[in-house]
Amino acid sequence: MYGRMSDCVDLVVGAGERVLVSPGKDRAHPPVCDQKASPLIASIDPGVKGAIAIMRQDGSIVTIADMPSVKQKIGKTMRTRICPADIANLLAGCSVSHVYVEQVHTMPGQNGFVLGETFGVIQGIAAALQIPMTLISPVKWKKALGLNGDKGASIARAKMLWPGEAARFARMRDDGRAESALIGHYALKSLPVA
């Protein structure tokens, strides 16, 4: 079954840090989000290898979660798909006031159906939770931050902006975490406050 809470995997958020989002047997509650300082926003690098950054209005990071995912058997093959229940729990559990999502387009060699499905599920979750959403072009945010398609450069920029969070961006495969945080940074610095 698609998106059942019991099917969704744990979110690995940082060096040794785990956040278990789905309630149920052997599951913890969503991350505790400090909402007293300012409203929280979510910025999302969509895709099964993407991530979700929860940030304060001042740009500080509350948490970053790898995109929640679930393994599904499609035909004879096991495929990774995003887990809608865990995404919804993360956004609702942190009382996010606005969602910023990278407006992705398929690249050669990518599965356009999976990318479109992921993008649509994220839009549906935001709509169902009644959270305003803004789409951000990857060309715009990357140009504004002096970046291109180099994932290593995104990781380096994230480490520079958030040196205290560098462990979250330690590996090359942490580019989704870095880019989700950078999308939030761009949104908070360049777009009207929602």
WOKA-V326329 format. One record per residue. N is the residue number from 1. RES is the residue in three letters. SS is DSSP state (hx for helix, st for strand, lp for the rest). OMEGA is omega as a letter, one per 20 degrees, with the letter a starting at -180 (* if undefined). Layout:
N:RES:SS:OMEGA, N:RES:SS:OMEGA
//
This chain:
1:MET:lp:a, 2:TYR:lp:r, 3:GLY:lp:r, 4:ARG:lp:a, 5:MET:hx:a, 6:SER:hx:a, 7:ASP:hx:a, 8:CYS:lp:a, 9:VAL:lp:r, 10:ASP:lp:r, 11:LEU:st:r, 12:VAL:st:a, 13:VAL:st:a, 14:GLY:st:a, 15:ALA:lp:r, 16:GLY:lp:a, 17:GLU:st:r, 18:ARG:st:r, 19:VAL:st:r, 20:LEU:lp:a, 21:VAL:lp:a, 22:SER:lp:r, 23:PRO:lp:r, 24:GLY:lp:a, 25:LYS:lp:r, 26:ASP:lp:r, 27:ARG:lp:r, 28:ALA:lp:r, 29:HIS:lp:r, 30:PRO:lp:a, 31:PRO:lp:r, 32:VAL:lp:a, 33:CYS:lp:r, 34:ASP:lp:a, 35:GLN:lp:a, 36:LYS:lp:a, 37:ALA:lp:a, 38:SER:lp:r, 39:PRO:lp:a, 40:LEU:st:r, 41:ILE:st:r, 42:ALA:st:r, 43:SER:st:a, 44:ILE:st:r, 45:ASP:st:a, 46:PRO:lp:a, 47:GLY:lp:a, 48:VAL:lp:r, 49:LYS:lp:r, 50:GLY:lp:a, 51:ALA:st:r, 52:ILE:st:r, 53:ALA:st:r, 54:ILE:st:a, 55:MET:st:r, 56:ARG:st:r, 57:GLN:lp:r, 58:ASP:lp:r, 59:GLY:lp:r, 60:SER:lp:a, 61:ILE:st:r, 62:VAL:st:r, 63:THR:st:r, 64:ILE:st:a, 65:ALA:st:r, 66:ASP:st:a, 67:MET:lp:r, 68:PRO:lp:a, 69:SER:st:r, 70:VAL:st:r, 71:LYS:st:r, 72:GLN:st:r, 73:LYS:st:r, 74:ILE:st:a, 75:GLY:lp:r, 76:LYS:lp:a, 77:THR:st:r, 78:MET:st:a, 79:ARG:st:r, 80:THR:st:r, 81:ARG:st:r, 82:ILE:st:a, 83:CYS:lp:a, 84:PRO:hx:a, 85:ALA:hx:a, 86:ASP:hx:r, 87:ILE:hx:r, 88:ALA:hx:r, 89:ASN:hx:r, 90:LEU:hx:a, 91:LEU:hx:a, 92:ALA:hx:a, 93:GLY:hx:r, 94:CYS:lp:a, 95:SER:lp:a, 96:VAL:st:a, 97:SER:st:r, 98:HIS:st:r, 99:VAL:st:r, 100:TYR:st:a, 101:VAL:st:r, 102:GLU:st:r, 103:GLN:st:a, 104:VAL:lp:r, 105:HIS:lp:a, 106:THR:lp:r, 107:MET:lp:r, 108:PRO:lp:r, 109:GLY:lp:r, 110:GLN:lp:r, 111:ASN:lp:a, 112:GLY:hx:r, 113:PHE:hx:a, 114:VAL:hx:r, 115:LEU:hx:r, 116:GLY:hx:r, 117:GLU:hx:a, 118:THR:hx:a, 119:PHE:hx:r, 120:GLY:hx:r, 121:VAL:hx:r, 122:ILE:hx:r, 123:GLN:hx:r, 124:GLY:hx:r, 125:ILE:hx:r, 126:ALA:hx:r, 127:ALA:hx:a, 128:ALA:hx:r, 129:LEU:lp:a, 130:GLN:lp:r, 131:ILE:lp:r, 132:PRO:st:a, 133:MET:st:r, 134:THR:st:r, 135:LEU:st:a, 136:ILE:st:r, 137:SER:st:r, 138:PRO:hx:r, 139:VAL:hx:a, 140:LYS:hx:a, 141:TRP:hx:r, 142:LYS:hx:r, 143:LYS:hx:a, 144:ALA:hx:a, 145:LEU:lp:r, 146:GLY:lp:a, 147:LEU:lp:r, 148:ASN:lp:a, 149:GLY:lp:a, 150:ASP:lp:a, 151:LYS:hx:r, 152:GLY:hx:r, 153:ALA:hx:r, 154:SER:hx:r, 155:ILE:hx:a, 156:ALA:hx:r, 157:ARG:hx:r, 158:ALA:hx:r, 159:LYS:hx:r, 160:MET:hx:a, 161:LEU:hx:a, 162:TRP:lp:a, 163:PRO:hx:r, 164:GLY:hx:a, 165:GLU:hx:a, 166:ALA:hx:a, 167:ALA:hx:r, 168:ARG:hx:a, 169:PHE:hx:a, 170:ALA:lp:a, 171:ARG:lp:r, 172:MET:hx:a, 173:ARG:hx:r, 174:ASP:hx:a, 175:ASP:hx:r, 176:GLY:hx:r, 177:ARG:hx:a, 178:ALA:hx:a, 179:GLU:hx:r, 180:SER:hx:r, 181:ALA:hx:r, 182:LEU:hx:r, 183:ILE:hx:r, 184:GLY:hx:r, 185:HIS:hx:r, 186:TYR:hx:a, 187:ALA:hx:a, 188:LEU:hx:a, 189:LYS:hx:a, 190:SER:hx:a, 191:LEU:lp:r, 192:PRO:lp:r, 193:VAL:lp:a, 194:ALA:lp:*
//
